[in-house]
Amino acid sequence: MSTFQISNRKNGDIVILDISGELDAHTAPSLEEAITGLIGQNEHRIIVNCTSLEYISSAGLGVFMAYIEDVRELGGDIKLAEMKPSVYNVFDLLGFPTLYDILEKETEAVAKFNEND
């Protein structure tokens, strides 16, 4: 069974989701639940910190694709940060860097949100 953990914390009006382990078909519903919960709480400035993400499958990528339009329509965004090279390569292979801000450091993602204020 895949292991996956998610927690969140706030930085002003930005929610940071810390994800770790393996994001695949078995664990993707946890991320979906977290994102839909944030949208339901009118939180739509989201950073996903991938420092401890070891693996992502197409099902995991699908979660990001499923909610990006909803979040952007609310005036927010989902930014990704702190990816291991092996995880970034999966995102890159599927063209995610043209759709998402993928930043090396979480602080850069926070700054990117704040520069748009």
ChimeraX commands (.cxc) that place a marker at each C-alpha (Angstrom):
marker #1 position 0.00,0.00,0.00 radius 0.5
marker #1 position 1.23,3.46,-0.87 radius 0.5
marker #1 position 2.12,5.87,1.88 radius 0.5
marker #1 position 1.10,9.48,1.53 radius 0.5
marker #1 position 0.71,12.27,4.03 radius 0.5
marker #1 position -0.64,15.76,3.70 radius 0.5
marker #1 position -0.73,18.64,6.13 radius 0.5
marker #1 position -1.38,22.31,5.75 radius 0.5
marker #1 position -0.25,25.56,7.29 radius 0.5
marker #1 position -0.82,29.22,6.58 radius 0.5
marker #1 position 1.42,32.05,5.48 radius 0.5
marker #1 position -0.85,35.10,5.59 radius 0.5
marker #1 position -3.68,34.37,3.15 radius 0.5
marker #1 position -1.72,31.59,1.43 radius 0.5
marker #1 position -2.26,27.95,2.37 radius 0.5
marker #1 position 0.75,25.68,2.05 radius 0.5
marker #1 position 0.06,21.98,1.58 radius 0.5
marker #1 position 3.01,19.83,2.58 radius 0.5
marker #1 position 2.78,16.50,0.79 radius 0.5
marker #1 position 5.00,13.50,1.32 radius 0.5
marker #1 position 5.34,9.93,0.17 radius 0.5
marker #1 position 3.78,8.56,-3.00 radius 0.5
marker #1 position 0.95,10.32,-4.81 radius 0.5
marker #1 position -0.77,7.69,-6.94 radius 0.5
marker #1 position -4.23,6.27,-7.68 radius 0.5
marker #1 position -4.61,5.03,-4.10 radius 0.5
marker #1 position -3.57,8.27,-2.43 radius 0.5
marker #1 position -4.80,10.91,-4.92 radius 0.5
marker #1 position -8.25,11.14,-3.25 radius 0.5
marker #1 position -6.54,12.53,-0.12 radius 0.5
marker #1 position -5.11,15.42,-2.12 radius 0.5
marker #1 position -8.42,15.93,-3.90 radius 0.5
marker #1 position -10.18,16.13,-0.54 radius 0.5
marker #1 position -7.64,18.64,0.76 radius 0.5
marker #1 position -7.95,20.91,-2.29 radius 0.5
marker #1 position -11.76,20.77,-2.43 radius 0.5
marker #1 position -11.83,21.49,1.30 radius 0.5
marker #1 position -9.69,24.59,0.79 radius 0.5
marker #1 position -11.88,25.79,-2.08 radius 0.5
marker #1 position -14.94,25.24,0.13 radius 0.5
marker #1 position -13.32,27.43,2.80 radius 0.5
marker #1 position -12.70,30.15,0.19 radius 0.5
marker #1 position -8.96,29.46,0.27 radius 0.5
marker #1 position -7.64,29.70,-3.26 radius 0.5
marker #1 position -4.05,30.83,-2.91 radius 0.5
marker #1 position -2.37,27.46,-2.57 radius 0.5
marker #1 position 1.25,26.35,-2.57 radius 0.5
marker #1 position 2.00,22.65,-2.70 radius 0.5
marker #1 position 5.36,21.99,-1.07 radius 0.5
marker #1 position 6.77,18.80,-2.61 radius 0.5
marker #1 position 9.96,18.52,-0.54 radius 0.5
marker #1 position 9.06,15.05,0.73 radius 0.5
marker #1 position 7.14,13.83,-2.33 radius 0.5
marker #1 position 8.96,10.72,-3.53 radius 0.5
marker #1 position 6.76,9.68,-6.45 radius 0.5
marker #1 position 3.83,10.94,-8.49 radius 0.5
marker #1 position 1.71,8.98,-10.97 radius 0.5
marker #1 position -0.65,10.19,-13.66 radius 0.5
marker #1 position -3.51,9.94,-11.15 radius 0.5
marker #1 position -1.66,12.36,-8.88 radius 0.5
marker #1 position -1.04,14.75,-11.76 radius 0.5
marker #1 position -4.73,14.52,-12.63 radius 0.5
marker #1 position -5.68,16.02,-9.27 radius 0.5
marker #1 position -3.72,19.16,-10.08 radius 0.5
marker #1 position -5.32,19.38,-13.51 radius 0.5
marker #1 position -8.81,18.84,-12.11 radius 0.5
marker #1 position -8.76,21.87,-9.82 radius 0.5
marker #1 position -6.49,24.48,-11.40 radius 0.5
marker #1 position -9.26,26.11,-13.43 radius 0.5
marker #1 position -11.62,26.25,-10.43 radius 0.5
marker #1 position -8.95,27.91,-8.31 radius 0.5
marker #1 position -7.98,30.39,-11.02 radius 0.5
marker #1 position -11.62,31.31,-11.66 radius 0.5
marker #1 position -11.78,32.30,-7.99 radius 0.5
marker #1 position -8.82,34.62,-8.50 radius 0.5
marker #1 position -6.27,32.27,-6.98 radius 0.5
marker #1 position -3.67,29.81,-8.16 radius 0.5
marker #1 position -1.88,26.61,-7.24 radius 0.5
marker #1 position 1.89,26.96,-7.21 radius 0.5
marker #1 position 4.27,24.03,-6.78 radius 0.5
marker #1 position 7.59,24.23,-4.94 radius 0.5
marker #1 position 10.56,22.27,-3.65 radius 0.5
marker #1 position 10.37,19.29,-6.04 radius 0.5
marker #1 position 12.97,16.56,-6.20 radius 0.5
marker #1 position 14.44,16.30,-9.72 radius 0.5
marker #1 position 12.80,12.91,-10.32 radius 0.5
marker #1 position 9.35,14.33,-9.48 radius 0.5
marker #1 position 9.97,17.51,-11.49 radius 0.5
marker #1 position 10.89,15.37,-14.52 radius 0.5
marker #1 position 7.41,13.81,-14.50 radius 0.5
marker #1 position 5.76,17.24,-14.38 radius 0.5
marker #1 position 8.13,18.52,-17.07 radius 0.5
marker #1 position 7.54,15.56,-19.37 radius 0.5
marker #1 position 3.81,16.35,-19.40 radius 0.5
marker #1 position 4.25,20.08,-19.98 radius 0.5
marker #1 position 3.22,21.26,-16.50 radius 0.5
marker #1 position 5.83,24.05,-16.35 radius 0.5
marker #1 position 3.86,25.90,-19.05 radius 0.5
marker #1 position 0.65,25.63,-17.00 radius 0.5
marker #1 position 1.91,26.07,-13.44 radius 0.5
marker #1 position 4.45,28.10,-11.57 radius 0.5
marker #1 position 6.94,25.48,-10.40 radius 0.5
marker #1 position 9.49,27.12,-8.13 radius 0.5
marker #1 position 12.63,25.85,-6.47 radius 0.5
marker #1 position 11.87,27.37,-3.07 radius 0.5
marker #1 position 8.65,27.81,-1.14 radius 0.5
marker #1 position 9.71,31.38,-0.37 radius 0.5
marker #1 position 9.80,32.10,-4.12 radius 0.5
marker #1 position 6.23,30.80,-4.47 radius 0.5
marker #1 position 5.06,33.04,-1.62 radius 0.5
marker #1 position 6.84,36.01,-3.22 radius 0.5
marker #1 position 5.19,35.23,-6.57 radius 0.5
marker #1 position 1.73,35.41,-4.95 radius 0.5
marker #1 position 2.62,38.63,-3.14 radius 0.5
marker #1 position 3.96,40.36,-6.26 radius 0.5
marker #1 position 0.52,39.94,-7.84 radius 0.5
marker #1 position -1.27,41.73,-4.98 radius 0.5
marker link #1:1,2 radius 0.2
marker link #1:2,3 radius 0.2
marker link #1:3,4 radius 0.2
marker link #1:4,5 radius 0.2
marker link #1:5,6 radius 0.2
marker link #1:6,7 radius 0.2
marker link #1:7,8 radius 0.2
marker link #1:8,9 radius 0.2
marker link #1:9,10 radius 0.2
marker link #1:10,11 radius 0.2
marker link #1:11,12 radius 0.2
marker link #1:12,13 radius 0.2
marker link #1:13,14 radius 0.2
marker link #1:14,15 radius 0.2
marker link #1:15,16 radius 0.2
marker link #1:16,17 radius 0.2
marker link #1:17,18 radius 0.2
marker link #1:18,19 radius 0.2
marker link #1:19,20 radius 0.2
marker link #1:20,21 radius 0.2
marker link #1:21,22 radius 0.2
marker link #1:22,23 radius 0.2
marker link #1:23,24 radius 0.2
marker link #1:24,25 radius 0.2
marker link #1:25,26 radius 0.2
marker link #1:26,27 radius 0.2
marker link #1:27,28 radius 0.2
marker link #1:28,29 radius 0.2
marker link #1:29,30 radius 0.2
marker link #1:30,31 radius 0.2
marker link #1:31,32 radius 0.2
marker link #1:32,33 radius 0.2
marker link #1:33,34 radius 0.2
marker link #1:34,35 radius 0.2
marker link #1:35,36 radius 0.2
marker link #1:36,37 radius 0.2
marker link #1:37,38 radius 0.2
marker link #1:38,39 radius 0.2
marker link #1:39,40 radius 0.2
marker link #1:40,41 radius 0.2
marker link #1:41,42 radius 0.2
marker link #1:42,43 radius 0.2
marker link #1:43,44 radius 0.2
marker link #1:44,45 radius 0.2
marker link #1:45,46 radius 0.2
marker link #1:46,47 radius 0.2
marker link #1:47,48 radius 0.2
marker link #1:48,49 radius 0.2
marker link #1:49,50 radius 0.2
marker link #1:50,51 radius 0.2
marker link #1:51,52 radius 0.2
marker link #1:52,53 radius 0.2
marker link #1:53,54 radius 0.2
marker link #1:54,55 radius 0.2
marker link #1:55,56 radius 0.2
marker link #1:56,57 radius 0.2
marker link #1:57,58 radius 0.2
marker link #1:58,59 radius 0.2
marker link #1:59,60 radius 0.2
marker link #1:60,61 radius 0.2
marker link #1:61,62 radius 0.2
marker link #1:62,63 radius 0.2
marker link #1:63,64 radius 0.2
marker link #1:64,65 radius 0.2
marker link #1:65,66 radius 0.2
marker link #1:66,67 radius 0.2
marker link #1:67,68 radius 0.2
marker link #1:68,69 radius 0.2
marker link #1:69,70 radius 0.2
marker link #1:70,71 radius 0.2
marker link #1:71,72 radius 0.2
marker link #1:72,73 radius 0.2
marker link #1:73,74 radius 0.2
marker link #1:74,75 radius 0.2
marker link #1:75,76 radius 0.2
marker link #1:76,77 radius 0.2
marker link #1:77,78 radius 0.2
marker link #1:78,79 radius 0.2
marker link #1:79,80 radius 0.2
marker link #1:80,81 radius 0.2
marker link #1:81,82 radius 0.2
marker link #1:82,83 radius 0.2
marker link #1:83,84 radius 0.2
marker link #1:84,85 radius 0.2
marker link #1:85,86 radius 0.2
marker link #1:86,87 radius 0.2
marker link #1:87,88 radius 0.2
marker link #1:88,89 radius 0.2
marker link #1:89,90 radius 0.2
marker link #1:90,91 radius 0.2
marker link #1:91,92 radius 0.2
marker link #1:92,93 radius 0.2
marker link #1:93,94 radius 0.2
marker link #1:94,95 radius 0.2
marker link #1:95,96 radius 0.2
marker link #1:96,97 radius 0.2
marker link #1:97,98 radius 0.2
marker link #1:98,99 radius 0.2
marker link #1:99,100 radius 0.2
marker link #1:100,101 radius 0.2
marker link #1:101,102 radius 0.2
marker link #1:102,103 radius 0.2
marker link #1:103,104 radius 0.2
marker link #1:104,105 radius 0.2
marker link #1:105,106 radius 0.2
marker link #1:106,107 radius 0.2
marker link #1:107,108 radius 0.2
marker link #1:108,109 radius 0.2
marker link #1:109,110 radius 0.2
marker link #1:110,111 radius 0.2
marker link #1:111,112 radius 0.2
marker link #1:112,113 radius 0.2
marker link #1:113,114 radius 0.2
marker link #1:114,115 radius 0.2
marker link #1:115,116 radius 0.2
marker link #1:116,117 radius 0.2
view
